[in-house]
Amino acid sequence: MKSDKAQKEINDLYMQLFDDLDFQNTPSIGITLSMNDEIPTFPIINQCWEMGKDVYIPKTFANYSMRFVQYTKDTELIESSFGVREPKNYENNIMDPPDLLIVPGLAYSQSKNRLGFGAGYFDRYLAKHPTKTISLASSRQFYTDTPWPIYVLDKPIDKILVSKGDVDANNQ
């Protein structure tokens, strides 16, 4: 995610998202705080704040559930057992679900399937709290077909924004 090509793709994804009508017209956004090799989410969060949107981040629990807690510049964070930064105080300012969730993943397919990180938090959440979903995929994360197994509990994404890269849709 640090090469010039990767940065161009990330910037392209930001522009596509910021131009998206669902993103523009929604008052509340659910989003994760990015880690290591993920598409950085802080520019998206800052854009949301500039647009006057409420931003919510997930707080996960041992039973594989999660809640979305309002995130501001003053929110105190702790690190989860997965290494994800989450709100320390989560009893107040909860919105389940936010109007639009920006759902992370490792890979996405043209049929709107998502390969998550393996614990099923987002799939369980979306089964209980249906809401609009959007994901951002670099060219290397997007596949024409779905080469991974799809399970009955897996929830497809409503819209996947794909960066225009040099890699074809079969990631070759």
Backbone bond lengths (Angstrom), bond angles and torsions (degrees), N, CA, C in turn:
res aa  C-N    CA-C-N  psi(-1)  N-CA   C-N-CA  omega(-1)  CA-C   N-CA-C  phi
1 M - - - 1.459 - - 1.524 112.08 -
2 K 1.329 116.78 3.13 1.454 119.35 -175.18 1.531 113.64 -106.21
3 S 1.323 118.92 -7.14 1.461 120.82 -179.84 1.529 110.06 -73.37
4 D 1.329 115.70 164.04 1.466 120.32 177.35 1.526 110.77 -60.75
5 K 1.342 116.46 -41.37 1.468 120.57 179.10 1.525 110.37 -61.64
6 A 1.322 116.75 -44.63 1.464 120.47 179.80 1.524 110.48 -63.27
7 Q 1.318 117.52 -41.53 1.463 119.96 -179.84 1.519 111.34 -65.14
8 K 1.343 117.08 -37.13 1.469 120.12 176.34 1.526 110.28 -63.24
9 E 1.333 116.50 -41.31 1.463 119.98 178.64 1.534 110.99 -64.86
10 I 1.309 116.11 -42.26 1.471 120.20 179.47 1.524 110.05 -62.35
11 N 1.327 117.19 -45.46 1.462 120.44 178.19 1.519 111.39 -61.23
12 D 1.343 116.88 -39.48 1.461 121.15 176.27 1.533 110.42 -60.66
13 L 1.321 116.85 -43.32 1.464 120.56 179.30 1.530 111.52 -64.26
14 Y 1.317 116.91 -41.22 1.471 119.49 176.45 1.524 110.25 -58.46
15 M 1.332 116.84 -46.58 1.468 120.00 -177.80 1.528 111.02 -64.04
16 Q 1.341 116.75 -41.75 1.462 119.47 177.52 1.534 110.51 -60.93
17 L 1.337 116.37 -43.77 1.459 119.87 -179.56 1.521 111.05 -64.64
18 F 1.322 117.16 -47.18 1.462 120.12 -176.94 1.524 112.35 -66.26
19 D 1.347 117.10 -23.74 1.466 121.79 176.38 1.529 112.84 -87.45
20 D 1.319 117.86 -12.22 1.461 122.48 -175.93 1.536 110.51 -69.81
21 L 1.324 117.14 130.31 1.463 120.76 -177.21 1.528 112.78 -65.28
22 D 1.326 117.47 -36.98 1.471 119.00 177.11 1.526 110.37 -61.21
23 F 1.325 116.30 -42.94 1.466 120.00 177.80 1.527 110.47 -64.92
24 Q 1.320 116.58 -47.12 1.470 120.41 -176.81 1.523 112.25 -61.70
25 N 1.333 117.10 -37.32 1.461 120.95 -170.82 1.522 114.88 -94.30
26 T 1.299 118.77 1.23 1.459 119.73 -177.63 1.533 110.25 -97.44
27 P 1.335 116.99 136.78 1.469 119.33 -178.75 1.530 114.57 -81.80
28 S 1.342 118.11 -21.17 1.469 119.98 -178.26 1.521 110.52 -135.35
29 I 1.332 114.69 136.85 1.460 123.05 -176.67 1.522 108.72 -121.09
30 G 1.330 116.22 132.85 1.459 121.70 169.64 1.515 108.27 -102.14
31 I 1.332 116.97 131.14 1.461 121.39 -174.70 1.523 108.79 -153.49
32 T 1.315 116.47 152.33 1.467 120.30 175.62 1.523 109.68 -91.48
33 L 1.312 115.88 160.97 1.458 121.52 171.19 1.523 106.05 -88.20
34 S 1.313 116.80 115.84 1.467 121.59 -172.08 1.526 111.69 -62.42
35 M 1.338 112.81 155.12 1.456 121.87 176.83 1.526 108.67 -125.25
36 N 1.303 116.70 156.99 1.462 127.79 171.51 1.521 115.98 22.13
37 D 1.343 117.74 -100.08 1.458 121.93 -172.21 1.523 113.97 -92.98
38 E 1.318 117.44 18.10 1.465 120.59 176.69 1.526 109.39 -87.79
39 I 1.320 115.58 160.70 1.461 120.43 174.18 1.528 106.99 -61.78
40 P 1.334 118.03 125.19 1.469 119.82 -177.40 1.529 112.13 -60.76
41 T 1.323 115.22 129.35 1.469 119.80 -177.53 1.524 113.33 -96.81
42 F 1.324 118.70 -12.29 1.466 118.96 -177.68 1.522 113.42 -62.78
43 P 1.346 120.34 -37.32 1.469 118.36 174.35 1.536 112.06 -61.98
44 I 1.312 117.43 -33.93 1.470 120.85 177.71 1.525 109.61 -68.66
45 I 1.324 116.07 -44.82 1.468 120.61 179.58 1.529 110.05 -60.65
46 N 1.321 116.90 -45.79 1.467 120.28 179.10 1.524 111.55 -61.43
47 Q 1.346 116.81 -40.43 1.470 120.12 177.27 1.526 110.38 -62.84
48 C 1.326 116.68 -41.51 1.473 120.28 177.31 1.522 110.69 -58.07
49 W 1.326 116.57 -47.39 1.467 119.85 179.44 1.526 111.32 -62.04
50 E 1.342 116.62 -41.45 1.467 119.88 178.33 1.524 111.74 -62.00
51 M 1.340 116.11 -31.41 1.468 121.17 -179.63 1.525 112.03 -86.24
52 G 1.334 117.72 -1.30 1.459 121.68 179.43 1.518 114.09 81.03
53 K 1.316 117.17 18.31 1.464 121.24 179.54 1.530 109.99 -84.17
54 D 1.328 115.67 149.97 1.460 121.25 170.68 1.525 107.83 -84.44
55 V 1.324 116.35 134.85 1.459 122.43 -178.45 1.529 108.30 -111.37
56 Y 1.335 115.11 135.16 1.465 121.23 179.98 1.525 108.45 -127.25
57 I 1.335 115.65 139.25 1.464 121.08 177.78 1.526 108.74 -121.20
58 P 1.337 117.40 153.96 1.458 119.51 -176.41 1.527 113.57 -78.79
59 K 1.311 113.97 143.99 1.463 123.41 167.18 1.523 104.82 -115.05
60 T 1.340 117.14 120.67 1.463 120.91 -177.24 1.515 110.86 -98.41
61 F 1.346 114.25 157.29 1.461 121.34 -178.17 1.529 109.54 -129.87
62 A 1.316 115.38 162.36 1.465 122.16 -174.49 1.533 112.78 -60.73
63 N 1.331 118.16 -25.15 1.462 121.14 -179.54 1.534 112.35 -86.49
64 Y 1.335 117.15 17.46 1.467 124.90 178.84 1.532 112.96 67.54
65 S 1.308 116.71 20.95 1.457 120.18 173.82 1.527 108.52 -99.48
66 M 1.311 115.79 168.83 1.457 120.08 175.09 1.513 109.61 -152.09
67 R 1.309 114.83 159.15 1.463 123.83 176.54 1.514 106.85 -128.65
68 F 1.318 116.78 152.91 1.459 120.35 176.83 1.525 109.30 -103.64
69 V 1.340 114.24 123.85 1.458 123.28 -174.48 1.527 108.17 -114.66
70 Q 1.338 115.90 138.44 1.462 119.03 -178.93 1.527 110.54 -59.77
71 Y 1.328 114.02 137.61 1.458 121.96 -178.43 1.524 108.61 -117.03
72 T 1.326 115.67 125.06 1.457 122.08 175.32 1.525 107.93 -128.11
73 K 1.317 115.93 176.76 1.466 120.43 178.45 1.530 111.44 -62.97
74 D 1.325 117.21 -18.83 1.470 121.27 -177.91 1.526 113.40 -98.72
75 T 1.324 118.37 0.41 1.464 121.11 -177.72 1.529 110.41 -66.03
76 E 1.336 115.77 126.39 1.462 120.81 176.97 1.525 108.32 -82.58
77 L 1.338 116.23 133.01 1.464 122.05 -175.09 1.526 110.77 -113.92
78 I 1.346 114.37 151.33 1.465 121.88 170.68 1.520 107.06 -130.03
79 E 1.327 116.59 162.40 1.457 120.88 179.45 1.523 109.83 -96.06
80 S 1.343 116.45 129.69 1.467 121.44 178.39 1.521 109.91 -76.88
81 S 1.321 115.73 175.20 1.472 120.22 178.08 1.531 111.26 -65.66
82 F 1.350 118.02 -18.97 1.467 122.11 177.01 1.525 111.55 -88.08
83 G 1.329 117.41 -2.70 1.457 121.12 -177.76 1.516 113.43 85.79
84 V 1.323 117.40 11.10 1.462 123.01 -179.75 1.531 108.60 -90.90
85 R 1.328 115.76 137.51 1.469 119.37 175.85 1.521 109.33 -81.30
86 E 1.338 114.09 129.33 1.465 121.74 -176.73 1.525 109.17 -132.82
87 P 1.341 116.37 162.10 1.465 118.34 177.78 1.536 110.79 -67.03
88 K 1.332 115.55 136.43 1.461 120.40 177.98 1.526 110.21 -70.36
89 N 1.318 115.93 -47.24 1.471 120.92 178.97 1.517 108.21 -100.82
90 Y 1.311 116.29 122.86 1.463 119.38 -173.43 1.531 112.56 -132.45
91 E 1.308 117.44 11.61 1.462 119.57 -178.51 1.527 111.72 -78.30
92 N 1.326 118.24 -24.66 1.462 122.83 -177.18 1.523 110.07 -115.18
93 N 1.316 115.27 167.91 1.464 122.43 174.28 1.527 112.72 57.94
94 I 1.325 116.15 42.94 1.461 121.85 179.00 1.528 109.30 -94.83
95 M 1.327 116.29 140.20 1.468 121.08 171.65 1.516 107.34 -134.44
96 D 1.303 116.28 111.56 1.467 121.90 178.66 1.526 109.50 -123.90
97 P 1.296 118.06 104.47 1.462 129.00 -0.08 1.525 111.44 -100.72
98 P 1.336 116.85 159.96 1.466 119.41 165.95 1.532 108.96 -63.13
99 D 1.316 116.53 162.74 1.468 120.48 -176.88 1.523 113.08 -65.74
100 L 1.327 117.23 -29.23 1.458 122.45 179.03 1.518 108.40 -143.71
101 L 1.330 116.23 130.59 1.464 120.91 175.18 1.522 109.55 -106.96
102 I 1.328 115.78 130.45 1.462 121.30 171.14 1.524 104.80 -95.32
103 V 1.337 115.32 105.55 1.463 122.01 -169.21 1.525 110.58 -94.24
104 P 1.333 116.95 125.48 1.466 120.02 179.42 1.522 111.44 -79.51
105 G 1.322 115.93 165.64 1.461 120.33 176.45 1.516 110.78 -174.84
106 L 1.321 114.36 170.48 1.462 121.41 177.43 1.521 111.29 -90.93
107 A 1.353 116.33 -34.25 1.467 121.46 -177.89 1.523 109.08 -154.40
108 Y 1.336 114.41 157.46 1.464 121.88 -178.05 1.525 108.18 -140.46
109 S 1.347 115.53 154.30 1.461 118.64 178.50 1.520 110.49 -123.61
110 Q 1.328 114.06 164.65 1.462 120.88 -179.54 1.530 111.07 -59.67
111 S 1.332 117.94 -28.31 1.465 120.89 178.80 1.527 111.97 -83.96
112 K 1.336 116.53 14.60 1.463 125.29 173.93 1.523 113.85 70.94
113 N 1.341 115.46 22.32 1.458 119.59 172.85 1.522 109.03 -82.53
114 R 1.330 114.94 153.90 1.460 121.42 -177.86 1.516 108.75 -130.50
115 L 1.311 115.82 136.62 1.453 121.12 170.31 1.517 106.17 -99.34
116 G 1.335 115.26 112.29 1.462 119.88 -178.32 1.516 110.90 -86.98
117 F 1.310 114.65 -160.11 1.457 120.88 -175.96 1.520 112.59 -94.73
118 G 1.352 117.93 2.97 1.454 121.20 169.14 1.508 117.68 107.59
119 A 1.318 118.77 -14.79 1.468 119.24 -176.95 1.530 112.66 -94.43
120 G 1.320 118.58 -17.94 1.462 121.82 176.05 1.517 116.02 80.35
121 Y 1.328 118.11 16.10 1.466 120.30 -178.66 1.524 112.05 -58.43
122 F 1.339 116.76 -49.56 1.470 119.29 -176.72 1.524 111.33 -68.03
123 D 1.328 118.42 -39.52 1.467 120.02 179.09 1.524 111.06 -63.06
124 R 1.320 117.52 -43.19 1.470 120.48 177.15 1.534 110.80 -63.86
125 Y 1.312 115.35 -42.70 1.468 119.93 -179.42 1.524 110.74 -61.87
126 L 1.333 116.64 -47.61 1.466 120.16 -178.04 1.521 112.45 -67.56
127 A 1.323 118.09 -28.08 1.466 120.58 175.51 1.531 110.29 -66.08
128 K 1.304 115.57 -34.78 1.470 120.78 -177.99 1.525 112.78 -90.43
129 H 1.331 116.75 -31.83 1.467 122.56 -175.71 1.531 110.14 -130.08
130 P 1.329 118.67 75.85 1.471 119.07 -179.95 1.533 110.86 -61.49
131 T 1.302 115.90 136.68 1.460 122.95 177.36 1.525 108.10 -158.36
132 K 1.314 117.36 170.40 1.466 120.66 177.30 1.521 109.43 -66.50
133 T 1.344 114.95 141.60 1.458 120.22 179.44 1.524 110.47 -130.76
134 I 1.306 113.90 147.64 1.453 121.56 177.07 1.528 106.96 -144.36
135 S 1.314 116.82 145.70 1.460 121.28 175.94 1.518 109.41 -132.31
136 L 1.318 115.00 156.08 1.457 122.52 178.63 1.515 108.07 -112.92
137 A 1.327 116.77 126.92 1.463 120.69 -177.04 1.521 110.61 -127.14
138 S 1.322 115.46 127.06 1.461 119.04 171.11 1.530 107.49 -71.35
139 S 1.320 117.14 166.41 1.470 120.29 -179.54 1.528 110.81 -59.52
140 R 1.313 118.02 -31.88 1.471 121.33 -178.94 1.530 112.30 -77.12
141 Q 1.309 117.92 -13.92 1.464 121.72 -179.70 1.524 113.02 -96.76
142 F 1.321 118.15 -4.96 1.462 121.04 -171.92 1.523 111.58 -108.53
143 Y 1.336 115.61 134.28 1.462 123.17 -177.66 1.530 109.75 -126.76
144 T 1.337 116.42 142.21 1.460 120.29 174.04 1.524 109.50 -65.59
145 D 1.323 116.34 -50.50 1.466 122.02 177.32 1.524 108.53 -97.96
146 T 1.320 115.51 172.25 1.464 120.89 178.60 1.522 108.30 -105.78
147 P 1.355 118.60 98.20 1.462 120.88 -175.09 1.539 114.29 -81.75
148 W 1.327 117.93 -1.55 1.465 121.08 178.64 1.527 108.84 -107.34
149 P 1.341 117.82 159.12 1.470 119.64 -179.93 1.531 111.44 -68.29
150 I 1.323 115.89 141.27 1.458 122.86 175.91 1.529 107.33 -106.42
151 Y 1.314 115.70 128.61 1.458 121.32 -179.05 1.519 110.09 -104.88
152 V 1.305 116.34 159.23 1.460 121.85 -175.69 1.534 111.55 -60.60
153 L 1.308 118.24 -28.58 1.460 121.23 -179.47 1.528 113.13 -84.39
154 D 1.329 117.87 -11.05 1.464 121.11 -179.10 1.527 109.94 -67.88
155 K 1.322 115.59 132.21 1.461 121.75 179.90 1.526 109.72 -105.18
156 P 1.335 117.14 126.05 1.470 118.77 177.19 1.530 110.72 -69.24
157 I 1.312 115.27 158.59 1.466 122.84 178.73 1.533 107.66 -91.06
158 D 1.332 116.94 140.88 1.468 120.32 179.45 1.527 112.38 -65.24
159 K 1.337 116.38 -42.07 1.462 120.06 -175.43 1.527 108.55 -145.93
160 I 1.330 115.95 131.83 1.465 121.12 176.16 1.518 107.44 -117.90
161 L 1.313 115.55 119.41 1.459 121.28 175.03 1.523 107.23 -90.34
162 V 1.323 116.12 124.79 1.461 121.33 -174.96 1.524 109.44 -115.43
163 S 1.316 115.13 130.86 1.453 120.21 176.23 1.521 109.54 -68.77
164 K 1.303 115.10 144.18 1.459 120.22 174.82 1.517 107.44 -83.07
165 G 1.318 116.82 106.42 1.466 121.23 -178.25 1.504 110.75 -120.67
166 D 1.319 115.00 -174.24 1.460 120.63 179.83 1.517 112.57 -88.17
167 V 1.327 118.05 -6.01 1.456 122.13 -177.30 1.517 108.65 -90.66
168 D 1.338 117.90 137.86 1.462 118.84 179.50 1.524 110.27 -74.67
169 A 1.330 116.47 173.21 1.461 121.86 -172.16 1.508 113.81 -70.84
170 N 1.319 118.60 -6.44 1.474 120.06 173.63 1.516 110.72 -100.65
171 N 1.331 115.53 12.37 1.450 122.56 175.32 1.529 111.75 61.04
172 Q 1.320 115.65 42.50 1.473 120.61 -179.02 1.513 110.22 -122.02
